Amino acid sequence: MKKKIVSALMCATMAASLLAGCGSETAAPAGSEAASAGETTSDGTADTPATEATEAAEAEDTNTITGDIDASDAFVVWGWNDDIKKILDGPFAEANPDAYSRIVFVNSGGSDYYQTQIDALLEDPSNKLYPDLMGLEIDYVQKYVQSGALLSMADMGITDADVASQYQFNRVVCSEDGSGSADAMYASFWQATPGAWCLRADLCEKYLGTTDPDELQAMFATWKDVEATAAKVSEASNGACRLLSGWDDLNRVFMNNRKSGWYDANDNIVVDDQVKAYFEEAKLFYDNEWTFNTTQWQGDWYSMMDGDGVESNAALAYTGCPWFQYWCLSSTWEGQCITIPGPQSFYWGGTGLAATSECSDPELAATIIKFFTCDSESIQAIAKFNCDFVNSADANAALLEYSKSESDETAQNLASGRGIMNSQNYLEVYSDILSGMDLDTSIVRAEDKAINDNISQYIKQYIEDGDYDAAINGLVSYIHDTYSYLNVQ
């Protein structure tokens, strides 16, 4: 069954699935939605196979290759942007100059066709661009974990002790069997990405009467509270300020808090209660005009970050996570972001590293993976370098102490999340949110990315015609049509 699923997924990558996960080159890093986000057409439907085939044909021309690909000891690392490369060029190179000199980095130039290229290369280990090591985003990591095309951590000599400080939800999502043990992990993440609500302080003061994080959390503690807060903001601003830019800002809050996977042990399609709640909450926000009905990652969605909420439209809140705050929020939010957990736990994005089964040098792969994801000192160096919220409880505890006890620029940068926080400590806030997370990432499936990226068209259908059953049936039909091995009950 495993090979059957993986084979179908490889085909779906070319034919119908949307390849998403991280932000645009100008706005977001590895692990963010925009950089690996699969696009939809203007009418909200998925790209056609012809469009994706065209993208695939053009993909090779977009690759940026650094290093000597023809060197006899070349070690090829793939990513969809330069986030991995920047760490390799920075902290890793400083600590491992000889190993660094061998690295060839291939940037696919965008994520829409990243998987397309990787999938083709995994079938051809003789290709000089075959990846020895590659980045994988959390939304599609299971596709490769289940593929048989990767080495486990144990295969490279990485032990349970090495990954002990990693957060369990990230270890589980990288595991073949959901155990989080090194012999079942086929990828290892350096980012931890607890979900949060980002609130703009000046708008909170104007329309909610406070900038105190605890008082604001009370206004977002339950969905009824969120709805009441949304109504209050719209009414007080005469609609110039609304709680969210678009209803699809709720996507990750619900989709990454599901309690069951998209199908059960008998391959029957399952629609989790959180999916149903997303449909209902999105319609409620639409019907009550609590958003501006923008589409995430589009220009009007970004523009709602900068309005004053009086003369120009503005969103008071964006749902996000650590990378979202410092990569996607505009300069208007500098010193303005108040971060709260909101009504329920969720996660969003995150990038890990995986070594391929035909990796030319598993020892070097292990060196890189340990540097990025296992060793507390090197992980702290990464966080100090780029302000990532890292996938290590030990490293984050040390970084938090450093950010509170030191006054140098690096400590201030960490404490403020690159200057975006209003009065909170970035590391403390996200550590607290993560400690309270109640998630079961063992339900993550290889098919999640495409389904998640296509769900908005069915929610839009429900919003417009009010026929919930028809919209859900359409979603279920899409899942079955895309992955024919899944059954409609």
N, C-alpha and C positions, 0 to 999 in steps of 0.2 A: 504493500500500500504506500509505503514511504516513497519508493522510486516513482510510482505512478503519480503521486501528488507532485513531486518535484518536477517530473517531466511536463506535467500539465502547466505548472507554474512558469516554467521556462517558455513555453509556447504563449502563455497568457501575457508574458512580458512584452512580446512582440505584437500580440493581437489586440489586447483589450485593456490590460491593467494600466493604471496610472502610476508612474514611478515617483513617489514622493518621499519627503522627510525633512528637508532643511531649507534654508532661505535663499534669496537671490544673492548673486555675487556681491552686490553692493550693500546688502542689508543684514545677512544672517550667516552664521557659521555652520560647520558640520553639526548635525544633530537638530537643526531647526527645520521647521516646516517649509519655509520658503526656498531654501537652497536645494532641496531635492524634491520639491513639490512637483508632482505631475500636474499638467495644466488641463483645464476644461475649456471647451469652446465657449463663445459668447452666449450661447443658449443654455449653458450649464451641463451639456452632455460630454461624454468622454471623447478624447481624440480618436479618430478613426484609425483602423489598421494602416491605411495608406499614409496618413500623416505620420504615424510612428515609424513606418518603414522609411519615409523620407528623412526623418530625424536620424534614424540609425545609419542611413547612407552618408549623412553629412557629419556624423559623430567623429569619425577619424580625423577630419580636418580641424576639429575644435580642440583636439588633444594638445596640451602643452607638456613637453617632456624636458625635464632637467636632469642632468647627469649623463654619463656615457653608456648608452643602451648597448653598445657593441663590446663593452669591456667583458673580459672572460669571467670576472667575479661580480658582475652587475646584479644588484638585488632590487627587484622592481616592486614599488609600492604604488597603489592606486587610490585616488580619491576623486570626489566630484568638485571640490574646490581646494583651496590651498591651506585649509586649517591644519591638516596633518603635517603638511610640508613645513609650515611655519614653526611648529614644535620641533620637527626634525632639524630644521635649519638653526634653531635657537638653542634651547636647553639640551636637547639630545646631542647635537654636534659638539657643544662645549664639553659634555661629559664623555662622549664616545667618538673622538675625531676619526679614528681609523675605520670604525664601522660606518660612520657617516659618509666617508669618501666613496663607499661602494654603492650608495643608494641612488637609484634612478626613480624619480617621482613622476607619475603620469596623472595630470589633472584633466579629467574628461571635459572640463569647460562648462559643466552644467549637469544636473542630475536627471533630466528627462530621459537621457539615453545611457546613463551610467550602467544600470543593470544590463541593458542590451549588450553593451560592449563586454562587460564582465562575463555574462553568460556564454557569449561566443568564445571568449578566450579560455574559459574553463574547459571547453571541449577540445582545446588545442594547446597542450602544454609545450609543444615545440615552438610556438610563437614567441619571439623575443620579448613581446610585451605581456606575456603571461604573468599574472600577478603572483609574486611570492607572498605579499602581504597586502591586505586591502581594507579600506574603511567600510563599515556596514552600519546602517541606521537602524534604530530599534524597531521601526515599523516593518521592516522586511528582513531582519536578521534571521528569523526562523526559516525563511525560505532556504538560506544557505546552510544553516545549522543542520537542517534535515536532508541536505543534498548529497552527503557523502563526499563533497569536494573540498572539505576542510580538515585540518589537523585539530585534534582536541588540545586543550591546555596541557593535559598529562602527556600527550605525544611529544610535546616540546620540553618536558621536564618541569613544567609549572605545576605546583602542588596546591592542595587545599590550604596549606599554611600561607602560600603566596597570595591567595585571593581572599583570605579570611576577613580583611578589613573592607572589602567591597560590600556595597549595600545589596541585600538579599534579592530585591526585586530585579536588579540588573543581572545578577548571577543566574537567576531563574530564567530570564528571558533569553539568555545565551545558551541555555542547556538543551540537550537533545531530549532529556527525560524530565525536565522541570526540577531537578534535584539541586542545581547550583553547585555541584561538586566539580572539581577540576577535570576529572576524566569524562564528564558529560558536557563541559563547556567548550564550545567551538568558536567563541569570540569572547573578547574581554573589553569592557567599556572604561574609558577614562572620564567620561562625563556622567554626573548624576543630574536628573532633570525633574525634580518635584514640581508639580503644577501649582500655580498661584494666581490670584487676581491682582493686577497692577492698577492702582488708583491714582489719579492726578490730584496732588495736594491742594492746589489753588481752587480747583473745581469742587473738591470735597468741602473746603471751607465755605465756599460761596453757596452751595446747594444742599449740603448735609450738615453744615454747622460745626464741623470738627475735622481735625487732622490726626486725632489720636488713633493709632492702629487698633487698639482694643475696642474702642467705641465703634469704629468702622466695621470691624469683624462682626460685632453684634448685629449690624445692619445687613450682614451677608451670611449669617449663621445657618439659615435654612433657605430653601427655595422660596418659601412664602416671604421671608425677610428680603430676599433679593428682589422679588416682584414688587414688594411695597417700596423698596428703595428706588427701583426703576421708575415707578409711578411718581414718586416724590420729585426726582430729578427732572423728569419731563415737565411736570406741572410747574415747578418753581422756575424753570428756565423758559417757559412758553415754547418748549420743543427745540430750543437752540442748543441745549445740552441733553444728551441721552446717555443712558447707562453704558451701552455698547455701540460700536460702530455698525456691526451687522449681526444678525442672529447666528451666523455660522461661527462667530467667536466662541460659541458654546460647544463646538464640535469636540475638542479634546477633553473638555470637562466631563462629558458623558461617554464618549467613545473609549477613553482610556481609564474608565472606571467600571467597565463591564465585569460581571460576575461569572459569565460563561462565554466560551468561544463561539465562533460563528457556526460551528457544527459539533455534534456530540460524538460519542465513541462509535456510533453506527453510521457516521457520515451524514446524518440528517441535519439540515440547516436549522439553526436556532437563532431566534431574534430575542436578545436579552432585554430585560426590563429597562436597562439604561438606554438602550436604543429607542424604545418606545417613549421614555421620558424626554429624550432629546427632541423627538418629533413634536411632542406636546408643548414643551417649553419654547421651542423655536416659534411655533404658531402663536403662542401667547404673546411673546415679545413682538411678533409681527403685527398681530391684530391690535395691540395696544400702542403701537408706534413707539416702542421703547428703544428702537435702534434706527439708524438711517438706511438700513437695508443695503449696506455696501457688501462687496464680496472680498473676502480676505485676500491680502497681498496685492489688490488692485489699487490704483492711484487714489480713488476717493476714500478707500479704507485708511490709507496712510494719512490723507489730509485731515481726517478727524482727530489725529493726534495733536494738531497745531491750532485749532480754532480756540477762540476765547470763551465760547459758550454763551455769548451775548450777541455780538454783531456777526460772528461767524460760528458755524456749527462745530461742535466738539463732542467727543466721547469721553466720559468720565473714567471709564475702565476698559482695560484690555485683559483678556485671560492670557497667561503666559507661563514663564518658567525662567530659570537663571539666564540662559542664552538669549531668550526673547527680550529681557529687560535691557541688556547692554548692547544688543545688536539691532533690535527692531524699533524700539521706542525712539522718537525723534529728539532733537536737541531741546525742544520745548519741555521735555520731561526731566531735564537735568536738575537734580536736586529736588524733584517734585514727586518721585515715585514712592507710594506707600504700598507695601506688599502684605497681603493677607491670604490665608488659606481658602477662604470662601466656604461654601456649604458642603463640599465633599472633596475627597482626595482624588487626584489624577496625576499623571505624568505626561511629559511631552518631549519627544525626541531624545537625543543622546546618540553618540557615535562611539563605536568600538572598533577594534582591530581583529582581523582573522587571518590566519596563515593557511595557504592552500595545500592540498594533499600532495602536490608536486613541487612544493616550495624548495628552492635550490639550496637553502641554508636554514634549516629549522632552528639552529642555535642562534643565528642572528635574529630570526623572527622572535624568538623567546626574549632576547636582549631588549628588543624594541618594545614588545608587549609588557615586559616587566617594568621598563622605564615609564611607560605611559600609564600603567594600570595597577601595579603591584607594590612598588617601592615607595614608601611614604616620603622620603626626601626628594626623590625626583618628581613625584606627583605634586608636592608643594612647589617645586620649581616651576612646573607647568602653570599652576594657579597664579603664582606671582608674575609669570610672564604674560598670561593672557586673561586672567580673571575667570577662568572656567570654574564652575562649581564641580568639584572633582568627585569621582566615584570611590572615595575612601573615607571612612569614618575617622580613622586615625589622623590622616592628613588634614581633614577639615577641622578637627579639634585643635590641632597645632596651629593651623592658619588663623582660626578664630582668636586664639590667645595672642598670637602675633599682631593681629589687626587691632586688638584692644590695648596692647601694651606698648606698641611702638608708634612713632609719629612720622616716620619717613614716608615718602611719596608712595612706595609700594604698599605699605600698610594702609594708608588712607585710600588707595585705589581699591584694595580688597574690601575694606569696611564699607565703602560707598557703592560697590558694584560698578566701578568705572564712573563714579560721580553721579549716578542716576538716583540713588536713594535719597529720601527726604530727611529722615532722622533716624532710621533703623540701621542696624549693622547687617549688611547683605548676607554674610556667612551665618550669622546667628539666626536670621529669619528663615533661611532655607534649611538649615539644620533642624530647626524646630518643626518646620512643616514636614520634612522628611521623616522625622521621628514619629509623627502622628499619622503617617500615611497607612491606609488600610487597603492594600491592593493585592490582587492575585494575578501576577503576570504569567503564571503557568497557562493561562487561557489564551495567551497570544498565539496566533496562528500565522502560517506563512502567507495566507491569503489576505491578511488584515489590511495591508496598504491599499490595494486596489479597491476593496469594499469601502474603506473609510473615505477615500478620495472621491468616490462616486455617489455617496449617500446624499449629498446636498441636492441633487436633482430630484430625488424622491421626496425629500422634505419640502422642497419648493412646490412640488406637485400638490402635496397635502395642504400647504399654506394657501395655495391659490384656489383649490376646488373643495377643500374640506373633507375629502373622502380618504380617511385614514386607511381603511382596508385596501383600497386600490393602490395607495402609495406603498404600503408594506408589501403587498403582493408583487408590485413592480420591482421592489428591492430584492425580494426573494428570487424572482425570476432572473434578474440580472446575475445574482450569485450563482444560480444553477447554470445559466447559459455560459458564464465565464469559466466556471469550474464544474464541468459536467459530471465529475465523480461525486459531487455532493447532491444529496437527495432532497426533494421537496416533500414534506410530510402531508 
